[in-house]
Amino acid sequence: MKAYKQKNIKEHNQDLLIELLKQNVSPMTKRQLSEQSHLSVVTINKLIPEIVQNNIFIELDTPFETGGRHAIAYKFNERRKLVLINQFIENEKKMVVNFYVVDLLGNIIEKESLSSITLAAFLASVSNLKAKFPEISIVLSGIPGVEVDKELRIMDFIPFRNLDLNAEITKKIAIDSFIENDINAATFGYSSESKHILAGVYFPESFPPGAALIINQHIFRGYNNLSGEIKHLPNLKYTNFPLKTSELNSILTETLQSILAMYDPHEIILYIPENWLSHIEKELIIKYLSEVFSYNVFPKITISQEFSQNYLNGLIKLGLEKITQKE
């Protein structure tokens, strides 16, 4: 069994206490932390001061009464660092940006929207939010496209195409900035099982579709971030968008067949516009595909209109991962 070095033991125990308070809604005393962590009060007395000094725990001004005695209680400081999420998304056939300021527990504490998007207006919103919330430590932008060699080489919103968006943001507010593809984020936001292969396919109403692959809770992006650019599939390469209703079932069937053949996922989450639902013959599509893949191991296919929420959830999860990695 591997032995911890002294420093590692200390960090391990601090991480244990931090996770306890993150998961606990109510403040906790040293005695309560000891009972739940199985660390001695003596050990906790040595660990707490440094955690408080680093602003990770807040020591409450008003002592909590425990069995007739007073004891100082601690809570996790979820606003010690914040994440700024910029979500580019289609809304009523038009691109908008939704801005979210998120705390370390994933709570949204501020939301703004921008419908008339220019680079100047976008950067002004980012700058204003950073001024209002100085604790913002990273920026994560979700985009309907792909960043290649630091530029948005693929981008549904044409005015931002070929832009080095991260560089523009960093130049404006001088903090780390990252970019994630929208369907990658949405599929990641939907995923929950750690040891599964999940494929996501997104057909926006007015733009070409995209796909994503989550393997054991990790996004597969490919060598150049181009994995999932299914608009280059033979059945989609010369297709015009928006799709005609008469094309929907054949296009969806051929696209799903390609995903199944390439990735063999345990589940496919298919995001389509709500007004397509009455035109989709899901049972016939599944019947055809199950006959093509006649191995008695057919995956679950889920049709969803929760793209926007899953997309946001995924960006929040990724943003919190990024901020944790920085620490």
C-alpha positions in Angstrom: 0.0 0.0 0.0 1.3 3.4 -1.0 2.2 5.6 2.0 1.3 9.3 2.0 4.1 11.8 2.4 3.5 14.2 5.3 2.5 17.1 3.0 0.2 14.8 1.1 -1.5 13.6 4.3 -2.2 17.2 5.2 -3.6 18.1 1.7 -5.7 15.0 1.7 -7.2 15.8 5.1 -7.8 19.4 4.0 -9.5 18.3 0.9 -11.7 16.0 2.9 -12.9 18.8 5.1 -13.5 21.1 2.1 -15.6 18.5 0.4 -17.6 17.9 3.6 -18.5 21.6 3.9 -19.2 21.9 0.1 -21.8 19.1 0.4 -23.3 20.3 3.7 -25.9 23.0 3.5 -25.6 24.1 7.1 -22.5 25.4 8.7 -20.5 22.9 10.8 -18.5 23.1 14.0 -15.1 21.5 14.5 -16.8 18.7 16.5 -19.3 18.0 13.7 -16.4 18.0 11.1 -14.6 15.6 13.4 -17.6 13.2 13.6 -18.2 13.2 9.9 -14.6 13.1 8.7 -13.3 10.7 11.4 -10.4 13.1 12.0 -9.6 14.1 15.5 -10.5 17.5 16.8 -6.7 18.0 17.4 -6.0 17.4 13.7 -8.9 19.7 12.6 -7.6 22.4 14.9 -4.3 22.3 13.0 -6.0 22.3 9.6 -8.7 24.9 9.9 -6.6 28.1 10.4 -4.8 27.6 7.0 -8.1 26.9 5.2 -9.7 30.0 6.8 -6.6 32.1 5.9 -6.9 31.0 2.3 -10.6 32.2 2.3 -11.9 28.7 1.5 -13.9 28.5 4.8 -15.8 31.4 6.4 -15.7 31.6 10.2 -19.1 32.7 11.2 -19.3 35.8 13.5 -22.2 34.4 15.5 -21.3 31.2 17.4 -23.6 28.2 17.1 -25.1 26.8 20.3 -24.4 23.1 20.7 -25.8 21.4 23.8 -25.7 24.5 25.9 -22.2 25.4 24.8 -21.1 27.9 22.2 -18.8 26.8 19.3 -17.6 28.6 16.3 -19.1 27.2 13.0 -17.6 27.2 9.5 -19.2 27.3 6.1 -17.7 26.8 2.6 -17.0 30.1 0.9 -18.7 29.4 -2.5 -18.1 33.0 -3.7 -14.3 32.9 -3.1 -14.0 32.4 -6.9 -16.6 32.7 -9.6 -16.9 31.5 -13.2 -18.3 33.6 -16.0 -20.2 31.5 -18.6 -20.9 32.9 -22.0 -23.4 30.7 -23.8 -23.8 31.4 -27.5 -27.1 29.8 -28.5 -29.8 29.9 -31.2 -33.1 31.5 -30.0 -36.0 31.9 -32.5 -33.6 31.4 -35.4 -31.3 34.1 -34.1 -28.0 33.9 -32.2 -27.9 35.3 -28.7 -25.4 35.2 -25.9 -26.5 34.4 -22.3 -24.0 35.4 -19.6 -24.1 33.6 -16.3 -22.0 34.2 -13.2 -21.6 31.0 -11.3 -20.3 30.3 -7.8 -18.2 27.3 -6.7 -21.3 25.3 -5.9 -22.7 25.7 -9.4 -25.3 28.3 -8.3 -26.2 31.0 -10.8 -25.9 34.4 -9.1 -26.3 36.7 -12.1 -27.7 36.3 -15.6 -27.7 38.7 -18.6 -28.5 38.3 -22.3 -27.2 40.0 -25.4 -29.3 39.8 -28.6 -27.6 42.3 -30.8 -24.1 40.7 -30.8 -21.0 42.6 -31.9 -17.6 42.0 -30.6 -17.6 45.4 -28.8 -20.9 44.8 -27.2 -19.9 41.3 -26.1 -16.6 42.4 -24.6 -18.4 45.3 -22.9 -20.8 42.8 -21.2 -17.8 40.6 -20.1 -16.0 43.6 -18.7 -19.0 45.0 -16.9 -19.6 41.6 -15.2 -16.0 41.3 -14.2 -16.2 44.8 -12.7 -19.3 43.9 -10.8 -18.0 40.5 -9.6 -14.2 40.9 -9.2 -14.1 37.3 -7.9 -14.6 36.0 -11.5 -11.5 33.9 -12.0 -12.1 32.2 -15.4 -14.3 32.7 -18.4 -15.8 29.8 -20.4 -17.5 30.4 -23.7 -19.8 27.8 -25.2 -20.0 28.2 -29.0 -21.8 26.6 -31.9 -18.5 25.8 -33.6 -15.0 24.7 -33.1 -11.7 26.4 -32.1 -8.8 25.3 -34.3 -5.3 26.8 -33.8 -6.9 29.3 -31.4 -9.3 30.7 -34.0 -13.1 30.0 -34.4 -12.5 28.3 -37.8 -16.0 26.8 -37.6 -18.7 29.1 -36.2 -22.4 29.4 -37.0 -22.3 33.0 -36.0 -20.5 34.4 -39.0 -19.3 37.8 -37.5 -17.2 35.8 -34.9 -15.7 33.3 -37.5 -11.9 33.1 -37.5 -11.8 35.2 -34.3 -9.3 34.4 -31.5 -12.0 34.9 -28.9 -9.9 33.8 -26.0 -7.3 36.4 -26.8 -9.9 39.2 -27.1 -11.4 38.3 -23.7 -8.0 38.0 -22.0 -6.9 41.3 -23.4 -10.1 42.9 -22.1 -10.2 41.5 -18.5 -6.8 39.8 -18.0 -8.0 36.4 -16.8 -7.9 32.9 -18.3 -10.5 32.2 -21.0 -11.6 28.9 -22.5 -13.9 27.7 -25.3 -16.1 24.6 -25.6 -18.3 23.4 -28.4 -22.1 23.6 -27.7 -23.0 19.9 -28.3 -20.0 18.7 -26.4 -21.1 20.8 -23.4 -24.8 19.7 -23.7 -23.9 16.0 -23.9 -21.5 16.4 -21.0 -24.2 18.2 -19.1 -26.7 15.3 -19.7 -24.2 12.6 -18.9 -24.1 11.1 -15.4 -22.7 7.6 -15.6 -18.9 7.5 -15.2 -18.2 4.3 -17.1 -20.4 4.6 -20.2 -20.1 5.8 -23.8 -22.7 8.5 -24.6 -23.2 10.1 -28.0 -25.0 13.4 -28.5 -26.5 14.7 -31.7 -27.9 18.2 -32.1 -30.0 19.4 -35.0 -30.6 23.2 -34.5 -33.5 24.5 -36.6 -31.4 26.8 -38.9 -27.9 25.5 -38.9 -26.0 22.2 -39.7 -26.0 19.6 -36.9 -23.2 18.6 -34.6 -22.3 15.6 -32.5 -20.4 14.7 -29.4 -18.9 11.7 -27.7 -18.5 11.3 -23.9 -16.3 8.4 -22.8 -16.2 7.7 -19.1 -17.1 11.3 -18.3 -14.5 12.8 -20.6 -15.2 14.7 -23.8 -13.6 13.2 -26.9 -12.6 16.1 -29.1 -10.2 14.5 -31.6 -6.7 15.7 -32.6 -7.8 19.1 -33.9 -11.1 19.5 -31.9 -13.0 18.4 -35.1 -14.6 15.3 -33.7 -18.3 15.6 -34.1 -18.4 17.8 -37.2 -21.0 15.5 -38.8 -22.0 18.1 -41.4 -19.2 16.5 -43.4 -20.9 13.1 -43.4 -21.9 12.0 -46.9 -25.6 12.3 -46.2 -25.3 15.8 -44.9 -22.5 17.4 -46.9 -24.8 18.7 -49.7 -27.9 19.1 -47.5 -29.5 22.6 -47.2 -30.6 24.0 -43.9 -33.1 24.4 -42.5 -34.3 20.9 -43.3 -37.6 20.2 -45.0 -40.0 18.2 -42.9 -40.1 15.6 -45.7 -36.4 15.0 -45.2 -36.3 14.7 -41.4 -36.8 10.9 -41.0 -34.3 9.9 -43.7 -31.7 12.4 -42.5 -32.0 11.4 -38.9 -31.9 7.7 -39.7 -28.8 8.0 -41.8 -27.1 10.2 -39.3 -27.8 7.9 -36.3 -26.7 4.9 -38.4 -23.3 6.6 -38.8 -23.0 7.4 -35.1 -23.9 3.8 -34.2 -21.4 2.3 -36.7 -18.5 4.6 -35.5 -19.0 4.8 -31.8 -21.2 1.9 -30.5 -22.5 4.0 -27.6 -24.7 2.8 -24.7 -27.0 5.8 -25.4 -27.6 8.5 -28.0 -29.2 11.7 -26.8 -30.8 13.4 -29.8 -31.6 17.1 -29.6 -34.2 18.3 -32.1 -36.5 21.4 -32.3 -39.9 20.9 -30.7 -41.7 21.6 -33.9 -40.1 18.5 -35.4 -41.7 16.1 -32.9 -44.9 15.5 -34.8 -42.9 14.6 -38.0 -40.5 12.2 -36.4 -41.3 8.5 -36.6 -39.1 7.3 -33.8 -40.4 3.8 -33.7 -39.8 3.2 -37.4 -36.3 4.7 -37.1 -35.4 2.4 -34.2 -36.9 -0.6 -35.9 -34.8 0.0 -39.0 -31.6 0.6 -37.1 -32.1 -2.4 -34.9 -32.4 -4.5 -38.0 -29.2 -3.1 -39.4 -27.4 -3.6 -36.1 -28.9 -7.0 -35.4 -26.7 -8.1 -32.5 -29.2 -7.8 -29.6 -27.2 -5.0 -28.1 -29.1 -1.9 -29.4 -28.5 1.3 -27.4 -31.1 3.5 -25.9 -32.1 6.5 -28.1 -33.5 9.5 -26.2 -35.1 12.5 -28.0 -34.9 15.7 -26.0 -35.8 19.3 -26.1 -33.6 20.1 -23.1 -30.6 21.2 -25.2 -30.4 24.7 -23.7 -30.5 23.5 -20.1 -28.1 20.6 -20.7 -25.8 22.9 -22.6 -25.7 25.3 -19.6 -25.3 22.4 -17.1 -22.3 21.1 -19.1 -20.7 24.6 -19.2 -21.1 24.9 -15.5 -19.6 21.5 -14.8 -16.7 22.2 -17.2 -16.1 25.7 -15.6 -15.9 24.3 -12.1 -13.5 21.6 -13.4 -11.3 24.3 -14.9 -11.3 26.4 -11.7 -10.5 23.3 -9.6 -7.6 22.4 -11.9 -6.2 25.9 -11.5 -6.0 25.4 -7.8 
